[in-house]
Amino acid sequence: MTEGTAADPWELRTPPLTSTYLAWYDVAGDVEVLAVRVGTTLLHYDRACIDDLRAMLVAAGDWVELGSADEQKDAKPGTVEAWARSADNPRGGWYGLKKGLRGRFGMYVPPVLEHLGLAEVEHNPRGNRMRAAG
């Protein structure tokens, strides 16, 4: 198992299993981040998203639709993506930290929780959901 560092990132697959990407913990400026590299694009999410998403899933107590969407598109209400943008989440807004690249949380963060054993994620062509593991 890799360490989840920039030198030894996790190689993950998107929920529909159509693409691979790299993810690792890092620091950007003075913020601890979850870094995600998709092709040549580097995304940063506040590292607190891991524990916060797990807590949201535990509180939900059931499957939650992922609902991945680009930042420029509205997120479907009640989805992981909508939660990750909501003023009602523990961060008080976007977990994505790079303006213009703050979306797609529902595509790239759930597989990290699955890899860490914190959540179960469905792997269908569309409409995937996740729930807290154990």
DSSP file (Angstrom, degrees, kcal/mol; ACC not computed):
  #  RESIDUE AA STRUCTURE BP1 BP2  ACC     N-H-->O    O-->H-N    N-H-->O    O-->H-N    TCO  KAPPA ALPHA  PHI   PSI    X-CA   Y-CA   Z-CA
    1    1 A M              0   0    0      0, 0.0     9,-0.1     0, 0.0     2,-0.0   0.000 360.0 360.0 360.0 135.8    0.0    0.0    0.0
    2    2 A T        -     0   0    0      1,-0.1     8,-0.1     7,-0.1     6,-0.0  -0.267 360.0-122.6 -75.9 167.0    1.3    3.4   -0.9
    3    3 A E        -     0   0    0      5,-0.4    -1,-0.1     6,-0.1     3,-0.1   0.655  34.8-120.2 -87.9 -17.5    1.8    6.2    1.7
    4    4 A G        +     0   0    0      4,-2.1    21,-2.9     1,-0.3     2,-0.3   0.883  69.6 127.4  75.6  38.5   -0.4    8.9    0.2
    5    5 A T  S    S-     0   0    0      3,-1.1     3,-0.3    19,-0.2    -1,-0.3  -0.747  77.4-103.3-117.2 169.0    2.5   11.4   -0.1
    6    6 A A  S    S+     0   0    0     19,-0.4    20,-0.1    -2,-0.3    -1,-0.1   0.859 125.7  47.0 -60.6 -34.2    3.6   13.4   -3.1
    7    7 A A  S    S+     0   0    0      1,-0.2    -1,-0.2    -4,-0.0    17,-0.0   0.733 129.3  23.2 -78.2 -22.6    6.5   10.9   -3.5
    8    8 A D  S    S+     0   0    0     -3,-0.3    -4,-2.1    -6,-0.0    -3,-1.1  -0.509  86.1 178.6-143.2  67.9    4.3    7.9   -3.1
    9    9 A P        -     0   0    0      0, 0.0     2,-0.4     0, 0.0    15,-0.2  -0.198  33.7-103.9 -74.4 163.0    0.7    8.8   -4.1
   10   10 A W  E     -A   23   0A   0     13,-2.9    13,-1.9    -8,-0.1     2,-0.7  -0.694  26.1-143.1 -79.8 135.5   -2.4    6.6   -4.1
   11   11 A E  E     +A   22   0A   0     -2,-0.4     2,-0.2    11,-0.2    11,-0.2  -0.916  33.5 173.8 -99.4 115.9   -3.4    5.6   -7.6
   12   12 A L  E     -A   21   0A   0      9,-2.9     9,-2.2    -2,-0.7     2,-0.4  -0.698  27.0-131.6-120.5 167.4   -7.2    5.5   -7.6
   13   13 A R  E     -A   20   0A   0      7,-0.2     7,-0.2    -2,-0.2    -2,-0.0  -0.943  29.8-108.3-120.2 144.9  -10.1    5.1  -10.0
   14   14 A T    >   -     0   0    0      5,-2.4     3,-2.5    -2,-0.4    94,-0.1  -0.240  43.4 -97.4 -62.2 158.7  -13.1    7.3  -10.4
   15   15 A P  T 3  S+     0   0    0      0, 0.0    -1,-0.1     0, 0.0   111,-0.1   0.855 126.7  50.0 -51.9 -41.0  -16.4    5.7   -9.1
   16   16 A P  T 3  S-     0   0    0      0, 0.0   107,-0.1     0, 0.0    -2,-0.1   0.523 110.4-125.7 -76.0   0.9  -17.5    4.6  -12.6
   17   17 A L  S <  S+     0   0    0     -3,-2.5     3,-0.1     2,-0.1   106,-0.0   0.762  77.2 119.8  65.1  27.4  -14.0    3.0  -13.0
   18   18 A T  S    S+     0   0    0      1,-0.1     2,-0.3   107,-0.1    -1,-0.1   0.661  70.0  28.0 -96.0 -18.9  -13.4    4.9  -16.2
   19   19 A S        -     0   0    0     -5,-0.1    -5,-2.4     2,-0.0     2,-0.3  -0.977  64.0-140.6-142.9 153.4  -10.3    6.9  -15.3
   20   20 A T  E     +A   13   0A   0     -2,-0.3     2,-0.3    -7,-0.2    19,-0.2  -0.809  24.5 168.5-109.1 156.8   -7.4    6.7  -13.0
   21   21 A Y  E     -A   12   0A   0     -9,-2.2    -9,-2.9    -2,-0.3     2,-0.3  -0.959  29.9-112.5-156.3 168.4   -5.9    9.6  -11.0
   22   22 A L  E     -AB  11  37A   0     15,-2.1    15,-2.5    -2,-0.3     2,-0.3  -0.844  28.3-178.3-109.3 146.0   -3.4   10.2   -8.2
   23   23 A A  E     +AB  10  36A   0    -13,-1.9   -13,-2.9    -2,-0.3     2,-0.3  -0.994   9.4 153.3-142.1 147.8   -4.1   11.5   -4.7
   24   24 A W  E     - B   0  35A   0     11,-2.1    11,-3.2    -2,-0.3     2,-0.3  -0.981  43.5 -97.4-163.4 162.9   -2.0   12.4   -1.7
   25   25 A Y  E     + B   0  34A   0    -21,-2.9   -19,-0.4    -2,-0.3     2,-0.3  -0.702  53.7 148.7 -86.3 142.0   -1.8   14.5    1.4
   26   26 A D  E     - B   0  33A   0      7,-2.3     7,-2.7    -2,-0.3     2,-0.4  -0.873  43.7-108.4-155.3-176.8    0.2   17.7    1.0
   27   27 A V  E     - B   0  32A   0     -2,-0.3     2,-0.5     5,-0.2     5,-0.2  -0.999  21.7-170.6-127.6 130.8    0.6   21.3    2.2
   28   28 A A  E >  S- B   0  31A   0      3,-2.8     3,-2.0    -2,-0.4     2,-0.6  -0.966  71.4 -40.2-122.3 113.0   -0.3   24.2   -0.1
   29   29 A G  T 3  S-     0   0    0     -2,-0.5    -2,-0.0     1,-0.2     0, 0.0  -0.621 125.3 -31.4  67.5-117.5    0.8   27.5    1.4
   30   30 A D  T 3  S+     0   0    0     -2,-0.6     2,-0.5     2,-0.1    -1,-0.2   0.137 118.8 100.5-116.3  18.8   -0.2   27.0    5.1
   31   31 A V  E <   -B   28   0A   0     -3,-2.0    -3,-2.8    16,-0.0     2,-0.4  -0.896  69.9-131.1-110.7 130.6   -3.1   24.7    4.4
   32   32 A E  E     -B   27   0A   0     -2,-0.5    15,-2.3    -5,-0.2    16,-0.3  -0.664  41.1-176.7 -75.0 129.9   -3.1   20.9    4.7
   33   33 A V  E     -BC  26  46A   0     -7,-2.7    -7,-2.3    -2,-0.4     2,-0.7  -0.852  38.8-127.9-129.1 159.6   -4.7   19.6    1.5
   34   34 A L  E     -BC  25  45A   0     11,-3.0    11,-2.0    -2,-0.3     2,-0.3  -0.966  38.3-153.9 -98.4 112.7   -5.8   16.5   -0.3
   35   35 A A  E     -BC  24  44A   0    -11,-3.2   -11,-2.1    -2,-0.7     2,-0.4  -0.724  12.0-170.8 -92.2 139.9   -4.0   16.9   -3.6
   36   36 A V  E     -BC  23  43A   0      7,-2.4     7,-3.3    -2,-0.3     2,-0.6  -0.994   6.9-162.1-132.7 124.7   -5.5   15.2   -6.7
   37   37 A R  E     +BC  22  42A   0    -15,-2.5   -15,-2.1    -2,-0.4     2,-0.6  -0.939   9.2 178.6-111.1 119.1   -3.7   15.0  -10.1
   38   38 A V  E >   - C   0  41A   0      3,-2.6     3,-2.3    -2,-0.6     2,-0.4  -0.946  69.8 -50.6-117.4 105.7   -6.0   14.2  -13.0
   39   39 A G  T 3  S-     0   0    0     -2,-0.6   -17,-0.1     1,-0.3   -18,-0.0  -0.538 123.1 -24.1  63.3-120.8   -3.8   14.2  -16.2
   40   40 A T  T 3  S+     0   0    0     -2,-0.4     2,-0.4    -3,-0.1    -1,-0.3   0.432 117.5 103.0 -99.4  -1.3   -1.9   17.5  -15.9
   41   41 A T  E <   -C   38   0A   0     -3,-2.3    -3,-2.6     1,-0.0     2,-0.5  -0.693  56.1-157.6 -88.4 131.5   -4.5   19.2  -13.7
   42   42 A L  E     -C   37   0A   0     -2,-0.4     2,-0.3    -5,-0.2    -5,-0.2  -0.942  10.4-171.6-111.0 121.2   -3.8   19.6  -10.0
   43   43 A L  E     -C   36   0A   0     -7,-3.3    -7,-2.4    -2,-0.5     2,-0.4  -0.821   6.7-156.5-108.3 149.2   -6.8   20.0   -7.7
   44   44 A H  E     -C   35   0A   0     -2,-0.3    53,-3.0    57,-0.2    54,-0.6  -0.996   9.3-177.7-127.2 132.0   -6.6   20.8   -3.9
   45   45 A Y  E     -CD  34  96A   0    -11,-2.0   -11,-3.0    -2,-0.4    51,-0.2  -0.966  42.9 -95.7-121.4 142.8   -9.3   20.1   -1.4
   46   46 A D  E >   -C   33   0A   0     49,-2.7     3,-2.3    -2,-0.4   -13,-0.2  -0.367  33.8-132.1 -54.2 128.1   -9.1   21.1    2.3
   47   47 A R  T >  S+     0   0    0    -15,-2.3     3,-1.7     1,-0.3     4,-0.5   0.767 101.6  73.4 -59.9 -26.1   -7.7   18.0    4.0
   48   48 A A  T 3> S+     0   0    0    -16,-0.3     4,-2.6     1,-0.3    -1,-0.3   0.679  75.6  83.9 -60.7 -15.9  -10.5   18.3    6.7
   49   49 A C  H <> S+     0   0    0     -3,-2.3     4,-2.6     1,-0.2     5,-0.3   0.812  82.0  60.5 -58.9 -30.0  -12.9   17.0    4.0
   50   50 A I  H <> S+     0   0    0     -3,-1.7     4,-1.9    -4,-0.2    -1,-0.2   0.975 113.1  33.0 -63.8 -55.6  -11.9   13.4    4.8
   51   51 A D  H  > S+     0   0    0     -4,-0.5     4,-2.3     2,-0.2    -2,-0.2   0.878 120.2  52.3 -68.6 -37.6  -13.1   13.5    8.4
   52   52 A D  H  X S+     0   0    0     -4,-2.6     4,-2.2     2,-0.2    -2,-0.2   0.910 110.4  46.7 -67.2 -41.9  -15.9   15.9    7.7
   53   53 A L  H  X S+     0   0    0     -4,-2.6     4,-2.5    -5,-0.2    -1,-0.2   0.914 111.4  52.1 -66.1 -42.1  -17.3   13.7    4.8
   54   54 A R  H  X S+     0   0    0     -4,-1.9     4,-2.4    -5,-0.3    -2,-0.2   0.928 110.3  48.7 -58.3 -45.1  -17.0   10.6    6.9
   55   55 A A  H  X S+     0   0    0     -4,-2.3     4,-2.4     1,-0.2    -1,-0.2   0.890 110.4  51.2 -63.1 -39.7  -19.0   12.3    9.8
   56   56 A M  H  X S+     0   0    0     -4,-2.2     4,-2.2     2,-0.2    -1,-0.2   0.913 110.6  48.7 -63.3 -42.4  -21.7   13.5    7.3
   57   57 A L  H  X S+     0   0    0     -4,-2.5     4,-2.0     2,-0.2     5,-0.4   0.899 110.6  50.2 -66.1 -40.5  -22.1    9.9    6.0
   58   58 A V  H  < S+     0   0    0     -4,-2.4    -1,-0.2     1,-0.2    -2,-0.2   0.928 112.3  47.8 -61.4 -44.8  -22.3    8.5    9.5
   59   59 A A  H  < S+     0   0    0     -4,-2.4    -2,-0.2     1,-0.2    -1,-0.2   0.871 109.3  53.3 -64.3 -37.0  -25.0   11.1   10.3
   60   60 A A  H  < S-     0   0    0     -4,-2.2    -1,-0.2    -5,-0.2    -2,-0.2   0.873  88.0-161.1 -66.6 -36.5  -26.9   10.3    7.1
   61   61 A G     <  +     0   0    0     -4,-2.0     2,-0.3     1,-0.2    -3,-0.1   0.568  60.6  52.1  69.7   9.2  -26.9    6.6    8.1
   62   62 A D  S    S-     0   0    0     -5,-0.4    70,-0.3    68,-0.1    -1,-0.2  -0.883 101.5 -49.6-156.5-176.5  -27.6    5.5    4.5
   63   63 A W        -     0   0    0     -2,-0.3     2,-0.4    68,-0.1    68,-0.2  -0.400  46.7-161.8 -66.2 140.8  -26.4    5.8    0.9
   64   64 A V  E     -E  130   0B   0     66,-2.7    66,-2.2    -2,-0.1    15,-0.1  -0.997  22.3-118.1-126.0 128.7  -25.8    9.4   -0.4
   65   65 A E  E     -E  129   0B   0     -2,-0.4    15,-2.5    13,-0.3    64,-0.3  -0.360  14.9-141.6 -64.3 142.7  -25.6   10.1   -4.1
   66   66 A L        -     0   0    0     62,-2.8    15,-2.2    13,-0.2    16,-0.2   0.956  21.5-175.4 -73.0 -52.2  -22.3   11.5   -5.3
   67   67 A G        -     0   0    0     61,-0.4     9,-0.4    13,-0.2    39,-0.1   0.840  12.6-162.1  63.1  37.6  -23.6   14.0   -7.8
   68   68 A S        +     0   0    0     38,-0.3     2,-0.3    36,-0.1    -1,-0.2  -0.211  17.9 164.5 -55.8 137.6  -20.2   15.1   -9.2
   69   69 A A        -     0   0    0      4,-0.1    35,-2.8     6,-0.0    36,-0.3  -0.988  39.5-102.7-153.5 147.8  -20.3   18.4  -11.1
   70   70 A D    >   -     0   0    0     -2,-0.3     3,-1.6    33,-0.2    31,-0.1  -0.276  42.6-106.3 -62.5 157.9  -17.8   21.0  -12.3
   71   71 A E  T 3  S+     0   0    0      1,-0.3    -1,-0.1    29,-0.3    30,-0.1   0.849 119.1  57.8 -55.8 -36.6  -17.6   24.2  -10.3
   72   72 A Q  T 3  S+     0   0    0     28,-0.2     2,-0.3     2,-0.1    -1,-0.3   0.600  99.4  71.3 -74.9 -10.5  -19.5   26.2  -13.0
   73   73 A K  S <  S-     0   0    0     -3,-1.6     2,-0.1     1,-0.0    -4,-0.1  -0.802  90.4-106.4-107.3 148.6  -22.5   23.8  -12.8
   74   74 A D        -     0   0    0     -2,-0.3     2,-0.3     1,-0.1    -4,-0.1  -0.449  33.5-125.2 -68.7 142.9  -25.1   23.6  -10.0
   75   75 A A        -     0   0    0     -2,-0.1    -7,-0.1     6,-0.1     3,-0.1  -0.694  28.3-105.0 -88.0 142.9  -24.8   20.5   -7.8
   76   76 A K    >   -     0   0    0     -9,-0.4     3,-1.3    -2,-0.3     6,-0.5  -0.490  45.3-105.2 -65.3 129.2  -27.9   18.3   -7.4
   77   77 A P  T 3  S+     0   0    0      0, 0.0    -1,-0.1     0, 0.0     3,-0.1  -0.223 101.9  25.8 -56.8 144.0  -29.4   18.9   -4.0
   78   78 A G  T 3  S+     0   0    0      1,-0.3   -13,-0.3    -3,-0.1     2,-0.2   0.508  96.6 118.4  83.0   5.2  -28.8   16.2   -1.4
   79   79 A T  S <> S-     0   0    0     -3,-1.3     4,-2.3   -15,-0.1    -1,-0.3  -0.545  78.9-111.2-100.5 166.8  -25.6   14.9   -3.0
   80   80 A V  H  > S+     0   0    0    -15,-2.5     4,-2.2     1,-0.2   -14,-0.2   0.899 120.3  54.5 -58.6 -41.7  -22.1   14.7   -1.7
   81   81 A E  H  4 S+     0   0    0    -15,-2.2     4,-0.5   -16,-0.2    -1,-0.2   0.922 108.1  47.6 -60.6 -45.5  -21.2   17.4   -4.3
   82   82 A A  H >> S+     0   0    0     -6,-0.5     3,-1.2     1,-0.2     4,-0.9   0.909 111.4  51.2 -63.0 -41.8  -23.8   19.8   -3.0
   83   83 A W  H >< S+     0   0    0     -4,-2.3     3,-0.8     1,-0.2    -1,-0.2   0.897 104.0  58.1 -60.5 -40.5  -22.7   19.1    0.6
   84   84 A A  T 3< S+     0   0    0     -4,-2.2    11,-1.5     1,-0.2    12,-0.3   0.574 114.0  38.6 -69.6  -8.6  -19.1   19.9   -0.3
   85   85 A R  T <4 S+     0   0    0     -3,-1.2     9,-0.4    -4,-0.5    -1,-0.2   0.484  93.1 114.8-112.0 -10.5  -20.2   23.4   -1.5
   86   86 A S    X<  -     0   0    0     -4,-0.9     3,-1.4    -3,-0.8     7,-0.5  -0.314  65.6-139.3 -75.2 142.2  -22.7   24.2    1.1
   87   87 A A  T 3  S+     0   0    0      1,-0.2    -1,-0.1     5,-0.2    -4,-0.1   0.639 104.3  65.9 -66.3 -13.8  -22.5   27.0    3.7
   88   88 A D  T 3  S+     0   0    0      4,-0.1    -1,-0.2    -5,-0.1    -5,-0.1   0.503  80.1  95.4 -88.9  -4.6  -23.9   24.4    6.1
   89   89 A N  S X  S-     0   0    0     -3,-1.4     3,-1.4    -6,-0.2    -5,-0.0  -0.393  95.3 -98.9 -79.8 166.5  -20.9   22.0    6.0
   90   90 A P  T 3  S+     0   0    0      0, 0.0    -1,-0.1     0, 0.0    -3,-0.0   0.766 124.8  51.9 -58.9 -26.2  -18.2   22.3    8.7
   91   91 A R  T 3  S-     0   0    0      2,-0.2     3,-0.1    -5,-0.1    -4,-0.1   0.712 108.3-126.2 -80.3 -20.9  -15.9   24.4    6.4
   92   92 A G  S <  S-     0   0    0     -3,-1.4     2,-0.3    -6,-0.3    -5,-0.2   0.764  75.7  -7.4  80.8  26.1  -18.8   26.8    5.7
   93   93 A G  S    S+     0   0    0     -7,-0.5    -7,-0.2   -10,-0.2    -2,-0.2  -0.994 111.1  16.1 153.5-152.9  -18.5   26.5    1.9
   94   94 A W        -     0   0    0     -9,-0.4    -9,-0.2    -2,-0.3   -10,-0.1  -0.212  37.6-165.5 -57.7 131.4  -16.3   24.9   -0.8
   95   95 A Y  S    S+     0   0    0    -11,-1.5   -49,-2.7     7,-0.2     2,-0.2   0.729  72.6  90.8 -81.6 -27.4  -13.8   22.2    0.2
   96   96 A G  B     -D   45   0A   0      6,-0.4   -51,-0.3   -12,-0.3     6,-0.2  -0.500  61.9-167.2 -67.6 137.3  -12.1   22.8   -3.2
   97   97 A L        +     0   0    0    -53,-3.0     2,-0.8     4,-0.2   -52,-0.1   0.575  60.1  80.0-108.7 -11.7   -9.5   25.4   -2.8
   98   98 A K  S >  S-     0   0    0    -54,-0.6     3,-3.1     3,-0.3    -1,-0.1  -0.860  81.8-125.7-104.0 108.5   -8.5   26.4   -6.4
   99   99 A K  T 3  S+     0   0    0     -2,-0.8    -2,-0.1     1,-0.3     0, 0.0  -0.215  98.8  22.2 -52.4 133.7  -11.0   28.8   -7.9
  100  100 A G  T 3  S+     0   0    0    -29,-0.0    -1,-0.3   -30,-0.0   -29,-0.3   0.119 124.9  57.5  92.1 -19.6  -12.3   27.5  -11.2
  101  101 A L    <   +     0   0    0     -3,-3.1    -3,-0.3   -30,-0.1   -57,-0.2  -0.039  69.3 108.0-128.8  29.4  -11.3   23.9  -10.1
  102  102 A R        +     0   0    0     -6,-0.2    -6,-0.4    -5,-0.1     3,-0.2   0.635  65.4  74.9 -86.3 -13.8  -13.3   23.6   -6.8
  103  103 A G        +     0   0    0      1,-0.2   -33,-0.2    -3,-0.1   -35,-0.1   0.045  58.0  69.7 -83.4-164.8  -15.9   21.1   -8.2
  104  104 A R    >>  +     0   0    0    -35,-2.8     4,-2.0   -37,-0.1     3,-1.4   0.618  56.1 136.5  65.8  15.7  -15.8   17.4   -9.0
  105  105 A F  H 3>  +     0   0    0    -36,-0.3     4,-2.3     1,-0.3   -37,-0.1   0.901  69.1  56.4 -54.0 -43.8  -15.5   16.7   -5.2
  106  106 A G  H 34 S+     0   0    0      1,-0.2    -1,-0.3     2,-0.2   -38,-0.3   0.606 110.1  45.7 -68.5 -11.8  -18.0   13.8   -5.7
  107  107 A M  H <4 S+     0   0    0     -3,-1.4    -1,-0.2   -40,-0.1    -2,-0.2   0.832 123.8  26.0 -94.2 -41.3  -15.8   12.3   -8.3
  108  108 A Y  H  < S+     0   0    0     -4,-2.0     4,-0.4     2,-0.1    -2,-0.2   0.745 116.1  51.5-103.4 -25.7  -12.4   12.4   -6.7
  109  109 A V  S >X S+     0   0    0     -4,-2.3     4,-1.6    -5,-0.3     3,-1.1   0.904  98.2  62.2 -84.0 -40.9  -12.8   12.5   -2.9
  110  110 A P  H 3> S+     0   0    0      0, 0.0     4,-2.3     0, 0.0     5,-0.2   0.885 100.1  54.6 -53.8 -41.7  -15.1    9.4   -2.4
  111  111 A P  H 3> S+     0   0    0      0, 0.0     4,-2.6     0, 0.0    -2,-0.2   0.815 104.1  56.8 -63.0 -25.9  -12.5    6.9   -3.7
  112  112 A V  H <> S+     0   0    0     -3,-1.1     4,-2.1    -4,-0.4     6,-0.2   0.943 108.1  45.9 -66.4 -46.7  -10.0    8.3   -1.2
  113  113 A L  H  <>S+     0   0    0     -4,-1.6     5,-2.7     1,-0.2     6,-0.9   0.890 113.0  50.9 -62.1 -38.6  -12.4    7.4    1.7
  114  114 A E  H ><5S+     0   0    0     -4,-2.3     3,-1.4     4,-0.2    -2,-0.2   0.934 109.3  50.2 -63.0 -45.4  -13.0    4.0    0.1
  115  115 A H  H 3<5S+     0   0    0     -4,-2.6    -2,-0.2     1,-0.3    -1,-0.2   0.862 110.3  50.4 -60.6 -36.7   -9.2    3.4   -0.2
  116  116 A L  T 3<5S-     0   0    0     -4,-2.1    -1,-0.3    -5,-0.1    -2,-0.2   0.485 116.6-114.8 -81.2  -3.4   -8.8    4.4    3.5
  117  117 A G  T < 5S+     0   0    0     -3,-1.4    -3,-0.2    -4,-0.4    -2,-0.1   0.675  86.6 114.7  79.0  17.4  -11.6    2.0    4.5
  118  118 A L  S   <S+     0   0    0     -5,-2.7    15,-1.9    -6,-0.2     2,-0.3   0.609  76.6  16.2 -94.4 -14.7  -13.9    4.8    5.7
  119  119 A A  E     -F  132   0B   0     -6,-0.9     2,-0.4    13,-0.3    13,-0.2  -0.983  64.5-124.9-153.7 159.1  -16.6    4.4    3.2
  120  120 A E  E     -F  131   0B   0     11,-2.9    11,-1.9    -2,-0.3     2,-0.4  -0.904  28.2-165.7-104.2 140.0  -18.2    2.2    0.6
  121  121 A V  E     -F  130   0B   0     -2,-0.4     9,-0.2     9,-0.2     2,-0.1  -0.991  16.3-128.6-129.1 135.0  -18.6    3.6   -2.9
  122  122 A E        -     0   0    0      7,-2.8     6,-0.1    -2,-0.4     5,-0.0  -0.449  11.1-153.5 -76.2 156.4  -20.7    2.1   -5.7
  123  123 A H        +     0   0    0     -2,-0.1    -1,-0.1  -107,-0.1     4,-0.0  -0.433  40.3 137.0-131.8  57.9  -19.1    1.6   -9.1
  124  124 A N        -     0   0    0      2,-0.1     4,-0.2     1,-0.1     3,-0.1  -0.546  68.9-104.9 -95.0 165.5  -21.9    1.8  -11.7
  125  125 A P  S    S-     0   0    0      0, 0.0     2,-0.3     0, 0.0     3,-0.1   0.830 100.3  -0.6 -59.9 -31.3  -21.6    3.7  -15.0
  126  126 A R  S    S+     0   0    0      1,-0.1    -2,-0.1  -111,-0.1    -3,-0.0  -0.962 115.0  37.6-150.6 164.5  -23.8    6.5  -13.5
  127  127 A G        +     0   0    0     -2,-0.3    -1,-0.1     1,-0.2    -4,-0.1   0.818  69.6 180.0  65.4  34.9  -25.7    7.6  -10.4
  128  128 A N        -     0   0    0     -4,-0.2   -62,-2.8    -6,-0.1   -61,-0.4  -0.301   6.8-166.0 -71.8 154.0  -23.1    6.2   -7.9
  129  129 A R  E     -E   65   0B   0    -64,-0.3    -7,-2.8   -63,-0.1     2,-0.3  -0.830   5.3-154.5-131.3 168.1  -23.6    6.6   -4.1
  130  130 A M  E     -EF  64 121B   0    -66,-2.2   -66,-2.7    -2,-0.3     2,-0.3  -0.969   8.2-177.3-141.7 159.1  -21.5    6.2   -1.0
  131  131 A R  E     - F   0 120B   0    -11,-1.9   -11,-2.9    -2,-0.3   -68,-0.1  -0.971  40.8 -81.8-149.1 161.8  -22.1    5.4    2.6
  132  132 A A  E     - F   0 119B   0    -75,-0.3   -13,-0.3    -2,-0.3     2,-0.2  -0.382  47.9-124.0 -63.4 140.0  -20.0    5.1    5.8
  133  133 A A              0   0    0    -15,-1.9    -1,-0.1     1,-0.2   -75,-0.0  -0.556 360.0 360.0 -83.5 151.5  -18.1    1.8    6.1
  134  134 A G              0   0    0     -2,-0.2    -1,-0.2   -15,-0.0    -2,-0.1   0.470 360.0 360.0  64.2 360.0  -18.5   -0.4    9.2
